[in-house]
Amino acid sequence: MQPLLFLSAAAFLIYWWSKAELSLLFISSSTDLLLVAGGVVAVLPMLLFAKGAPIVPLSAIGVLQYVTPTMTLLLGIFVYHEPFSSILLISFSFIWTALVIFTFSQKRRISHEKKYKKGSA
């Protein structure tokens, strides 16, 4: 499956390259440098996440997955002055209340397991 995806992407790039409509290698060396650097900047956090994900419990990763949308929401509200109705606030509050409950239940479960392991050892 992966070779098929690679071949279709390569065919697409060859088509655009033959039309001289690609930015890479056609505009300027500074544009080429920015395009390549943009790829590195995009891939680096993904590689670090893939390296760290097996170390961190999945429950913690699940909660962390809500941080980025929350930061985006706050950026939209306070920097770009996006409308934020009371219905959206209620929904947002429900989501974070559930996450807080989940986090505390996980913490309680882990401390209970540690206590149980100490008692049986």
C-alpha distance (Angstrom), angle and dihedral (degrees) to the residues before:
residue distance angle dihedral
M1 . . .
Q2 3.80 . .
P3 3.82 94.6 .
L4 3.80 88.8 52.2
L5 3.80 90.8 53.0
F6 3.79 90.7 46.4
L7 3.80 92.2 49.8
S8 3.80 92.8 49.5
A9 3.81 91.0 49.2
A10 3.81 90.4 47.2
A11 3.81 91.4 49.5
F12 3.80 89.9 50.2
L13 3.82 91.5 50.7
I14 3.81 92.8 46.9
Y15 3.80 89.8 51.1
W16 3.81 92.7 51.4
W17 3.80 91.5 43.0
S18 3.82 90.9 53.5
K19 3.80 88.9 53.8
A20 3.84 90.1 50.2
E21 3.80 89.5 -127.7
L22 3.78 97.8 123.1
S23 3.77 118.6 104.9
L24 3.78 94.7 -147.3
L25 3.82 111.8 90.5
F26 3.81 93.5 -2.7
I27 3.81 108.8 73.5
S28 3.80 111.4 38.8
S29 3.77 140.9 -45.5
S30 3.81 91.1 -107.3
T31 3.81 89.8 56.0
D32 3.81 89.5 48.4
L33 3.79 90.2 51.1
L34 3.81 91.9 49.7
L35 3.81 92.1 48.7
V36 3.80 92.6 50.7
A37 3.82 92.5 43.8
G38 3.81 89.3 49.2
G39 3.78 89.1 56.3
V40 3.79 91.7 51.2
V41 3.80 91.8 47.1
A42 3.82 90.1 50.7
V43 3.81 95.8 46.3
L44 3.80 99.5 43.0
P45 3.85 97.1 70.7
M46 3.80 89.9 46.2
L47 3.79 91.7 52.7
L48 3.79 91.9 47.7
F49 3.81 90.3 49.1
A50 3.81 90.9 49.8
K51 3.81 89.6 50.1
G52 3.81 94.5 47.8
A53 3.81 100.1 38.3
P54 3.82 96.1 79.2
I55 3.81 90.1 53.0
V56 3.82 97.2 51.7
P57 3.83 121.0 67.3
L58 3.80 113.7 -103.2
S59 3.80 91.2 -121.7
A60 3.82 90.1 60.0
I61 3.80 91.5 47.3
G62 3.81 89.1 51.1
V63 3.79 92.0 54.7
L64 3.81 91.7 44.5
Q65 3.80 89.2 55.7
Y66 3.82 87.3 69.7
V67 3.80 94.0 56.3
T68 3.82 96.6 75.0
P69 3.82 96.0 51.1
T70 3.80 88.9 46.1
M71 3.80 91.7 51.9
T72 3.81 89.4 47.6
L73 3.80 90.1 50.7
L74 3.80 92.3 50.0
L75 3.80 90.7 46.8
G76 3.79 90.5 51.5
I77 3.80 93.3 48.4
F78 3.79 101.6 42.1
V79 3.80 103.8 28.4
Y80 3.81 104.1 29.6
H81 3.82 95.4 28.9
E82 3.80 94.6 -130.0
P83 3.81 115.2 178.5
F84 3.80 113.7 -95.9
S85 3.79 114.1 -172.4
S86 3.78 127.7 -161.1
I87 3.82 89.5 -107.8
L88 3.80 89.8 58.4
L89 3.80 90.1 47.4
I90 3.81 91.0 52.4
S91 3.82 91.5 48.8
F92 3.79 91.4 47.3
S93 3.81 90.2 49.0
F94 3.80 92.0 51.1
I95 3.81 91.7 51.0
W96 3.80 94.0 49.7
T97 3.81 92.9 42.4
A98 3.80 88.5 55.4
L99 3.80 90.2 48.5
V100 3.80 92.0 50.7
I101 3.82 90.9 49.2
F102 3.80 90.6 48.2
T103 3.81 92.5 48.2
F104 3.81 93.7 50.1
S105 3.81 92.0 46.3
Q106 3.80 89.8 51.6
K107 3.79 91.2 48.4
R108 3.79 90.7 48.8
R109 3.82 91.6 48.6
I110 3.81 91.9 50.0
S111 3.81 93.2 48.8
H112 3.83 89.7 47.6
E113 3.82 90.4 51.6
K114 3.81 91.4 49.2
K115 3.80 90.5 49.7
Y116 3.81 90.6 48.8
K117 3.81 92.1 49.5
K118 3.82 91.5 49.8
G119 3.79 91.4 50.6
S120 3.80 94.0 49.7
A121 3.81 96.0 44.5
